Amino acid sequence: MRKIKWIITSIISLIILLIGSGFVITHHYYSQMVTTERLEQSDVGVSNELVEKEEESNIVNIAVLGIDRDGDGSNGRSDAIKVISLDMNNKKMKMTSFQRDTLIYIPEPENDFDKLNHAYWYGGAPLTLKTLNYNFDLDITRYVAFNFDAIEYIIDTIDGIELDVHENELKVTNDYIKGLNSASSNDVDAPYLTKGGLQKLSGRQAMAYMRNRYVGDDFDRMNRQNKVMEAMIDKVMNQSYTELLGLLDACLPYVETNLTMNEMINFGTKVLTFDLKNIEQTQIPASDNKNKTISYKGYSPLYVMNSYQDLVRDVHAFIYNDTEYQPSQTVIETEAAIYETFGRVE
């Protein structure tokens, strides 16, 4: 597995390092975040079998959600959907990325098919966790969510990032820059990009580049997100410890979590012994997965998978090293309902 560099990893790694430093500093930084109530397994549809699996494997799964609100006052959509798995026995961290436009079933109270990232729009983090658990046989009750606005602020705080922008990405990126300038209360507008190639981008320019959803497909958009995050991490990791603490202090108001301070201390103490520079990663579905696209409820594209059962097997093989896992009856029935409604992939 290749080494992953992603801002989510950076934020969590920094939190982990801080929580290992002692209660006083933990309390200071914990108080900077938006904290929500604990979610019980019954709240998010975790089955008894999966509760037992978590206990036996000693693997803790935490959903990490990047929220793009587009300034419209809604919950926003979780345009980055990832699950961090802390393997306490093997001292290993893994990350599973879920494709935002995958057609899935959003359970109660929606009870309808939709794209995965809309679960947050309808019901915030609780419904997102419930949806992930329902469709992929997972056991997630914990989450960390961050507002994409934090990325713009971080990039400006570290004085921009170097990014290679392709010529065919310029027009749409500039359209997004125009929209972000219009929506901002800041009197200083970000300038438009005038050329392709390697160049220094401000926070707003980088955000516009990431939001480009019209050049290529959604996998290309995810690749643009990755390029921005890699450039950010490269620069952030060259900051001094004092600069990192200041950056964390500025970023945490954009972060929401239902992890308790005790959980952070407990997980952080253990994860400090992990190799955080080598985090295994997988993508669900893989970029070469055979699928088809549809429109539904006015939204497009939504990706219908060749085999939802195979997706669940891939998830369990990666997270739990369980290559013999058989999907639940819920997954089997959901797959059948999707194919009955939308047809199979040809």
JOCORRA-V656053 format. One line per field, one symbol per residue. ss: DSSP state (a for helix, b for strand, c for the rest). psi: psi as a letter, one per 30 degrees, with the letter a starting at -180 (. if undefined). A space follows every 10 residues. Layout:
BEGIN
ss = ???
psi = ???
END
This chain:
BEGIN
ss = ccccccaaaa aaaaaaaaac ccaaaaaaaa cccbbccccc aaaacccaaa aaaaaaacbb bbbbbbbbcc ccccccbbbb bbbbbbbccc cbbbbbbbcc cbbbbbcccc cbbbbccaaa aaaaaaaaaa aaaaaacccc cbbbbbbcaa aaaaaaaccc bbbbbcaaaa aaaaaaaaaa aaaccccccc ccccccbbbb bcaaaaaaaa accccccaaa aaaaaaaaaa aaaaaacccc aaaaaaaaaa aaaabbbccc aaaaaaaaaa accccccccb bbbbcccccc bbbbbbccbb bbbbbccaaa aaaaaaaaaa ccccccccaa aaaaaaaaaa aacccc
psi = klkkjkeeee eeeeeeeeff fleeeeeeee fflkkllkkl efeghkleef eeeeeefhkk kkkkkjkjfg ggflflkifk jljkjjjeeg hkklkkkkke gkkakjakfe hlllleffee eegaeeeeee eeeefghlhk fklkkkkffe eeeeeeeghl lkkjkleffe eeeeeeeeee eefkfkfjkk llkfllaklk kleeeeeeee fjgfjaafee eeeeeeeeee eeeeeefgll eeeeeeeeee efffkklgkl eeeeeeeeee fffljffikk klkjllfgkk llklkkggkk lkjklejeee eeeeeeeeef hjfgkkllee eeeeeeeeee efllk.
END
